[in-house]
Amino acid sequence: MSGPPRLWPDERLASLLNGRVDLLTVHRLGEQGPWPEVAHALVRPDGYLGHVARGTDLEGLRAYLARWLPAERG
């Protein structure tokens, strides 16, 4: 995640991490992140960007994760 840390409190990300705690790591890059116009991004383990978006709407990221990294159940 990039952008101001105040936009990305733990409570906001909890639903994305639920069932994926051991699979995802959140990095808050702050105000001076490498992509000032981007609010959040998902970097895959192979270094490619899997998802990049402006704003704080997480529905696109949620859909990406549901397709490619479904939450573990149980």
MIVEX-855997 format. One record per residue: residue in three letters; chain; x, y, z of N, C-alpha, C in turn. Coordinates in nm, 4 decimals. Each point is the difference from the previous one (the first is absolute). Layout:
% residues N
vovex ALA	kolvo A	n.xx X	n.yy Y	n.zz Z	ca.xx X	ca.yy Y	ca.zz Z	c.xx X	c.yy Y	c.zz Z
...
***
This chain:
% residues 74
vovex MET	kolvo A	n.xx 0.0855	n.yy -0.1176	n.zz 0.0000	ca.xx -0.0855	ca.yy 0.1176	ca.zz 0.0000	c.xx 0.0893	c.yy 0.1229	c.zz 0.0000
vovex SER	kolvo A	n.xx -0.0384	n.yy 0.0948	n.zz -0.0774	ca.xx 0.0728	ca.yy 0.1255	ca.zz 0.0036	c.xx -0.0970	c.yy 0.1104	c.zz 0.0372
vovex GLY	kolvo A	n.xx 0.0522	n.yy 0.1179	n.zz 0.0163	ca.xx -0.0855	ca.yy 0.1102	ca.zz 0.0389	c.xx 0.0063	c.yy 0.0245	c.zz 0.1491
vovex PRO	kolvo A	n.xx -0.0744	n.yy 0.0975	n.zz 0.0466	ca.xx 0.0044	ca.yy 0.0369	ca.zz 0.1413	c.xx -0.0435	c.yy -0.1147	c.zz 0.0917
vovex PRO	kolvo A	n.xx 0.0794	n.yy -0.0327	n.zz 0.0999	ca.xx -0.0361	ca.yy -0.1076	ca.zz 0.0920	c.xx -0.1361	c.yy 0.0205	c.zz 0.0669
vovex ARG	kolvo A	n.xx -0.0429	n.yy 0.1245	n.zz 0.0161	ca.xx -0.1301	ca.yy 0.0249	ca.zz 0.0643	c.xx -0.1158	c.yy -0.0581	c.zz -0.0814
vovex LEU	kolvo A	n.xx 0.0208	n.yy -0.0212	n.zz -0.1318	ca.xx -0.1042	ca.yy -0.0593	ca.zz -0.0841	c.xx -0.0036	c.yy -0.1515	c.zz 0.0082
vovex TRP	kolvo A	n.xx 0.1015	n.yy -0.0593	n.zz 0.0591	ca.xx 0.0115	ca.yy -0.1456	ca.zz 0.0016	c.xx 0.0192	c.yy -0.0574	c.zz 0.1402
vovex PRO	kolvo A	n.xx -0.0913	n.yy 0.0288	n.zz 0.0923	ca.xx 0.0123	ca.yy -0.0603	ca.zz 0.1331	c.xx -0.0239	c.yy -0.1509	c.zz -0.0079
vovex ASP	kolvo A	n.xx 0.0485	n.yy -0.0715	n.zz 0.0981	ca.xx -0.0152	ca.yy -0.1460	ca.zz 0.0032	c.xx -0.1458	c.yy -0.0431	c.zz -0.0153
vovex GLU	kolvo A	n.xx -0.0916	n.yy 0.0734	n.zz 0.0619	ca.xx -0.1416	ca.yy -0.0376	ca.zz -0.0052	c.xx -0.0512	c.yy 0.0014	c.zz -0.1440
vovex ARG	kolvo A	n.xx 0.0497	n.yy 0.0910	n.zz -0.0799	ca.xx -0.0441	ca.yy 0.0119	ca.zz -0.1396	c.xx 0.0455	c.yy -0.1185	c.zz -0.0845
vovex LEU	kolvo A	n.xx 0.1125	n.yy -0.0578	n.zz 0.0355	ca.xx 0.0573	ca.yy -0.1093	ca.zz -0.0776	c.xx -0.0367	c.yy -0.1377	c.zz 0.0523
vovex ALA	kolvo A	n.xx -0.0626	n.yy -0.0068	n.zz 0.1145	ca.xx -0.0277	ca.yy -0.1278	ca.zz 0.0646	c.xx -0.0763	c.yy -0.0967	c.zz -0.0898
vovex SER	kolvo A	n.xx -0.1003	n.yy 0.0482	n.zz -0.0733	ca.xx -0.0793	ca.yy -0.0911	ca.zz -0.0832	c.xx 0.0824	c.yy -0.0567	c.zz -0.1158
vovex LEU	kolvo A	n.xx 0.0979	n.yy 0.0742	n.zz -0.0486	ca.xx 0.0860	ca.yy -0.0511	ca.zz -0.1072	c.xx 0.0966	c.yy -0.1057	c.zz 0.0520
vovex LEU	kolvo A	n.xx 0.0474	n.yy 0.0202	n.zz 0.1215	ca.xx 0.0983	ca.yy -0.0914	ca.zz 0.0582	c.xx -0.0637	c.yy -0.1248	c.zz 0.0599
vovex ASN	kolvo A	n.xx -0.1276	n.yy 0.0071	n.zz 0.0322	ca.xx -0.0695	ca.yy -0.1126	ca.zz 0.0616	c.xx 0.0126	c.yy -0.1240	c.zz -0.0889
vovex GLY	kolvo A	n.xx 0.0605	n.yy -0.1055	n.zz 0.0529	ca.xx 0.0219	ca.yy -0.1226	ca.zz -0.0759	c.xx 0.1239	c.yy 0.0044	c.zz -0.0878
vovex ARG	kolvo A	n.xx 0.0720	n.yy 0.1110	n.zz 0.0041	ca.xx 0.1213	ca.yy 0.0147	ca.zz -0.0813	c.xx 0.1167	c.yy 0.0555	c.zz 0.0825
vovex VAL	kolvo A	n.xx -0.0101	n.yy -0.0033	n.zz 0.1303	ca.xx 0.0993	ca.yy 0.0623	ca.zz 0.0871	c.xx 0.1407	c.yy -0.0491	c.zz -0.0303
vovex ASP	kolvo A	n.xx 0.0157	n.yy -0.1277	n.zz -0.0279	ca.xx 0.1332	ca.yy -0.0535	ca.zz -0.0281	c.xx 0.0408	c.yy 0.0172	c.zz -0.1459
vovex LEU	kolvo A	n.xx -0.0895	n.yy 0.0553	n.zz -0.0817	ca.xx 0.0260	ca.yy 0.0114	ca.zz -0.1430	c.xx 0.0254	c.yy 0.1426	c.zz -0.0474
vovex LEU	kolvo A	n.xx -0.0452	n.yy 0.0982	n.zz 0.0763	ca.xx 0.0135	ca.yy 0.1404	ca.zz -0.0384	c.xx 0.0771	c.yy 0.0776	c.zz 0.1050
vovex THR	kolvo A	n.xx 0.0776	n.yy 0.0953	n.zz -0.0449	ca.xx 0.0700	ca.yy 0.0921	ca.zz 0.0887	c.xx -0.0361	c.yy 0.1411	c.zz -0.0437
vovex VAL	kolvo A	n.xx -0.0364	n.yy 0.0839	n.zz 0.0938	ca.xx -0.0371	ca.yy 0.1379	ca.zz -0.0301	c.xx 0.1184	c.yy 0.0910	c.zz 0.0301
vovex HIS	kolvo A	n.xx 0.0340	n.yy 0.0836	n.zz -0.0956	ca.xx 0.1042	ca.yy 0.1015	ca.zz 0.0169	c.xx -0.0636	c.yy 0.1354	c.zz -0.0262
vovex ARG	kolvo A	n.xx 0.0053	n.yy 0.0859	n.zz 0.0970	ca.xx -0.0512	ca.yy 0.1367	ca.zz -0.0166	c.xx 0.1178	c.yy 0.0891	c.zz -0.0383
vovex LEU	kolvo A	n.xx -0.0037	n.yy 0.0531	n.zz -0.1210	ca.xx 0.1127	ca.yy 0.0757	ca.zz -0.0523	c.xx -0.0035	c.yy 0.1469	c.zz 0.0365
vovex GLY	kolvo A	n.xx -0.1136	n.yy 0.0481	n.zz 0.0447	ca.xx -0.0088	ca.yy 0.1367	ca.zz 0.0467	c.xx -0.0196	c.yy 0.1019	c.zz -0.1101
vovex GLU	kolvo A	n.xx 0.0099	n.yy 0.1243	n.zz 0.0390	ca.xx -0.0255	ca.yy 0.1129	ca.zz -0.0895	c.xx 0.1006	c.yy 0.0069	c.zz -0.1144
vovex GLN	kolvo A	n.xx 0.1204	n.yy -0.0467	n.zz 0.0217	ca.xx 0.1061	ca.yy 0.0121	ca.zz -0.0987	c.xx 0.0245	c.yy -0.1318	c.zz -0.0734
vovex GLY	kolvo A	n.xx -0.1045	n.yy -0.0784	n.zz -0.0213	ca.xx 0.0134	ca.yy -0.1266	ca.zz -0.0703	c.xx 0.0462	c.yy 0.0196	c.zz -0.1436
vovex PRO	kolvo A	n.xx 0.0410	n.yy -0.1067	n.zz -0.0664	ca.xx 0.0522	ca.yy 0.0106	ca.zz -0.1365	c.xx -0.1053	c.yy 0.0372	c.zz -0.1036
vovex TRP	kolvo A	n.xx -0.1275	n.yy -0.0163	n.zz 0.0324	ca.xx -0.1092	ca.yy 0.0311	ca.zz -0.0924	c.xx -0.0937	c.yy 0.0982	c.zz 0.0676
vovex PRO	kolvo A	n.xx 0.0299	n.yy 0.1293	n.zz -0.0022	ca.xx -0.0809	ca.yy 0.0963	ca.zz 0.0742	c.xx -0.1468	c.yy 0.0031	c.zz -0.0424
vovex GLU	kolvo A	n.xx -0.0291	n.yy -0.0329	n.zz -0.1264	ca.xx -0.1388	ca.yy 0.0031	ca.zz -0.0445	c.xx -0.0734	c.yy -0.1310	c.zz 0.0255
vovex VAL	kolvo A	n.xx 0.0693	n.yy -0.1017	n.zz 0.0457	ca.xx -0.0606	ca.yy -0.1302	ca.zz 0.0268	c.xx -0.0259	c.yy -0.0131	c.zz 0.1491
vovex ALA	kolvo A	n.xx -0.1178	n.yy -0.0462	n.zz 0.0350	ca.xx -0.0343	ca.yy -0.0141	ca.zz 0.1407	c.xx 0.0322	c.yy -0.1388	c.zz 0.0538
vovex HIS	kolvo A	n.xx -0.0117	n.yy -0.1040	n.zz -0.0835	ca.xx 0.0376	ca.yy -0.1329	ca.zz 0.0472	c.xx 0.0401	c.yy -0.0894	c.zz -0.1167
vovex ALA	kolvo A	n.xx 0.0836	n.yy -0.0973	n.zz 0.0309	ca.xx 0.0490	ca.yy -0.0925	ca.zz -0.1013	c.xx 0.0288	c.yy -0.1339	c.zz 0.0642
vovex LEU	kolvo A	n.xx -0.0137	n.yy -0.1059	n.zz -0.0797	ca.xx 0.0355	ca.yy -0.1334	ca.zz 0.0455	c.xx 0.1160	c.yy -0.0469	c.zz -0.0860
vovex VAL	kolvo A	n.xx 0.1110	n.yy -0.0331	n.zz 0.0647	ca.xx 0.1170	ca.yy -0.0499	ca.zz -0.0707	c.xx 0.0045	c.yy -0.1508	c.zz 0.0218
vovex ARG	kolvo A	n.xx -0.0007	n.yy -0.0732	n.zz -0.1105	ca.xx 0.0034	ca.yy -0.1459	ca.zz 0.0068	c.xx 0.1392	c.yy -0.0468	c.zz 0.0431
vovex PRO	kolvo A	n.xx 0.0116	n.yy -0.1243	n.zz 0.0452	ca.xx 0.1316	ca.yy -0.0521	ca.zz 0.0406	c.xx 0.1044	c.yy 0.0023	c.zz -0.1112
vovex ASP	kolvo A	n.xx -0.0445	n.yy -0.0033	n.zz -0.1261	ca.xx 0.0964	ca.yy 0.0037	ca.zz -0.1110	c.xx 0.0404	c.yy 0.1425	c.zz -0.0375
vovex GLY	kolvo A	n.xx -0.0491	n.yy 0.1001	n.zz 0.0776	ca.xx 0.0381	ca.yy 0.1387	ca.zz -0.0206	c.xx -0.0906	c.yy 0.0790	c.zz -0.0926
vovex TYR	kolvo A	n.xx -0.0934	n.yy -0.0663	n.zz -0.0649	ca.xx -0.0937	ca.yy 0.0702	ca.zz -0.0883	c.xx -0.1116	c.yy 0.0643	c.zz 0.0812
vovex LEU	kolvo A	n.xx -0.0542	n.yy 0.1088	n.zz -0.0532	ca.xx -0.1154	ca.yy 0.0633	ca.zz 0.0634	c.xx -0.1251	c.yy -0.0773	c.zz -0.0395
vovex GLY	kolvo A	n.xx -0.0699	n.yy -0.0513	n.zz 0.0985	ca.xx -0.1229	ca.yy -0.0730	ca.zz -0.0265	c.xx -0.1210	c.yy 0.0911	c.zz -0.0022
vovex HIS	kolvo A	n.xx 0.0054	n.yy 0.1053	n.zz 0.0784	ca.xx -0.1123	ca.yy 0.0931	ca.zz 0.0094	c.xx 0.0547	c.yy 0.1364	c.zz 0.0404
vovex VAL	kolvo A	n.xx -0.0477	n.yy 0.1042	n.zz -0.0687	ca.xx 0.0378	ca.yy 0.1371	ca.zz 0.0316	c.xx -0.1255	c.yy 0.0843	c.zz -0.0108
vovex ALA	kolvo A	n.xx -0.0242	n.yy 0.0870	n.zz 0.0988	ca.xx -0.1209	ca.yy 0.0828	ca.zz -0.0042	c.xx 0.0203	c.yy 0.1308	c.zz 0.0733
vovex ARG	kolvo A	n.xx -0.0780	n.yy 0.0980	n.zz -0.0402	ca.xx -0.0058	ca.yy 0.1277	ca.zz 0.0703	c.xx -0.1149	c.yy -0.0055	c.zz 0.0980
vovex GLY	kolvo A	n.xx 0.0036	n.yy 0.0880	n.zz 0.0965	ca.xx -0.1090	ca.yy 0.0079	ca.zz 0.0961	c.xx 0.0083	c.yy -0.1076	c.zz 0.1067
vovex THR	kolvo A	n.xx -0.1041	n.yy -0.0070	n.zz 0.0803	ca.xx -0.0014	ca.yy -0.0929	ca.zz 0.1124	c.xx -0.1046	c.yy -0.1096	c.zz -0.0149
vovex ASP	kolvo A	n.xx -0.0645	n.yy -0.0079	n.zz -0.1163	ca.xx -0.0972	ca.yy -0.1060	ca.zz -0.0249	c.xx 0.0759	c.yy -0.1300	c.zz -0.0245
vovex LEU	kolvo A	n.xx -0.0254	n.yy -0.1003	n.zz 0.0831	ca.xx 0.0743	ca.yy -0.1253	ca.zz -0.0067	c.xx -0.0728	c.yy -0.1101	c.zz -0.0762
vovex GLU	kolvo A	n.xx -0.1114	n.yy 0.0321	n.zz -0.0674	ca.xx -0.0770	ca.yy -0.1043	ca.zz -0.0684	c.xx 0.0795	c.yy -0.0668	c.zz -0.1122
vovex GLY	kolvo A	n.xx 0.0764	n.yy 0.0755	n.zz -0.0770	ca.xx 0.0821	ca.yy -0.0595	ca.zz -0.1056	c.xx 0.1046	c.yy -0.0942	c.zz 0.0569
vovex LEU	kolvo A	n.xx 0.0645	n.yy 0.0408	n.zz 0.1072	ca.xx 0.0985	ca.yy -0.0855	ca.zz 0.0661	c.xx -0.0675	c.yy -0.1224	c.zz 0.0600
vovex ARG	kolvo A	n.xx -0.1154	n.yy 0.0198	n.zz 0.0592	ca.xx -0.0759	ca.yy -0.1116	ca.zz 0.0579	c.xx -0.0335	c.yy -0.1032	c.zz -0.1094
vovex ALA	kolvo A	n.xx -0.0435	n.yy 0.0454	n.zz -0.1170	ca.xx -0.0322	ca.yy -0.0903	ca.zz -0.1105	c.xx 0.1251	c.yy -0.0725	c.zz -0.0501
vovex TYR	kolvo A	n.xx 0.1116	n.yy 0.0731	n.zz -0.0102	ca.xx 0.1256	ca.yy -0.0621	ca.zz -0.0429	c.xx 0.0391	c.yy -0.1122	c.zz 0.0964
vovex LEU	kolvo A	n.xx -0.0042	n.yy 0.0290	n.zz 0.1280	ca.xx 0.0372	ca.yy -0.1012	ca.zz 0.0997	c.xx -0.0951	c.yy -0.1188	c.zz -0.0018
vovex ALA	kolvo A	n.xx -0.1288	n.yy 0.0255	n.zz -0.0164	ca.xx -0.0975	ca.yy -0.1099	ca.zz -0.0038	c.xx 0.0286	c.yy -0.0936	c.zz -0.1168
vovex ARG	kolvo A	n.xx 0.0446	n.yy 0.0567	n.zz -0.1111	ca.xx 0.0286	ca.yy -0.0832	ca.zz -0.1176	c.xx 0.1327	c.yy -0.0737	c.zz 0.0113
vovex TRP	kolvo A	n.xx 0.1053	n.yy 0.0712	n.zz 0.0409	ca.xx 0.1338	ca.yy -0.0574	ca.zz -0.0063	c.xx 0.0557	c.yy -0.0495	c.zz 0.1329
vovex LEU	kolvo A	n.xx -0.0573	n.yy 0.0432	n.zz 0.1108	ca.xx 0.0496	ca.yy -0.0419	ca.zz 0.1307	c.xx -0.1176	c.yy -0.0130	c.zz 0.0964
vovex PRO	kolvo A	n.xx -0.0862	n.yy -0.0993	n.zz -0.0256	ca.xx -0.1180	ca.yy -0.0152	ca.zz 0.0853	c.xx 0.0396	c.yy -0.0194	c.zz 0.1461
vovex ALA	kolvo A	n.xx -0.0815	n.yy 0.0554	n.zz 0.0876	ca.xx 0.0255	ca.yy -0.0128	ca.zz 0.1442	c.xx -0.0159	c.yy -0.1459	c.zz 0.0418
vovex GLU	kolvo A	n.xx 0.0878	n.yy -0.0421	n.zz 0.0897	ca.xx -0.0093	ca.yy -0.1352	ca.zz 0.0546	c.xx -0.1191	c.yy -0.0069	c.zz 0.0931
vovex ARG	kolvo A	n.xx -0.0679	n.yy -0.1087	n.zz -0.0047	ca.xx -0.1168	ca.yy -0.0188	ca.zz 0.0883	c.xx 0.0325	c.yy -0.1061	c.zz 0.1021
vovex GLY	kolvo A	n.xx -0.0597	n.yy 0.0204	n.zz 0.1182	ca.xx 0.0137	ca.yy -0.1031	ca.zz 0.1019	c.xx 0.0936	c.yy 0.0293	c.zz 0.1023
***
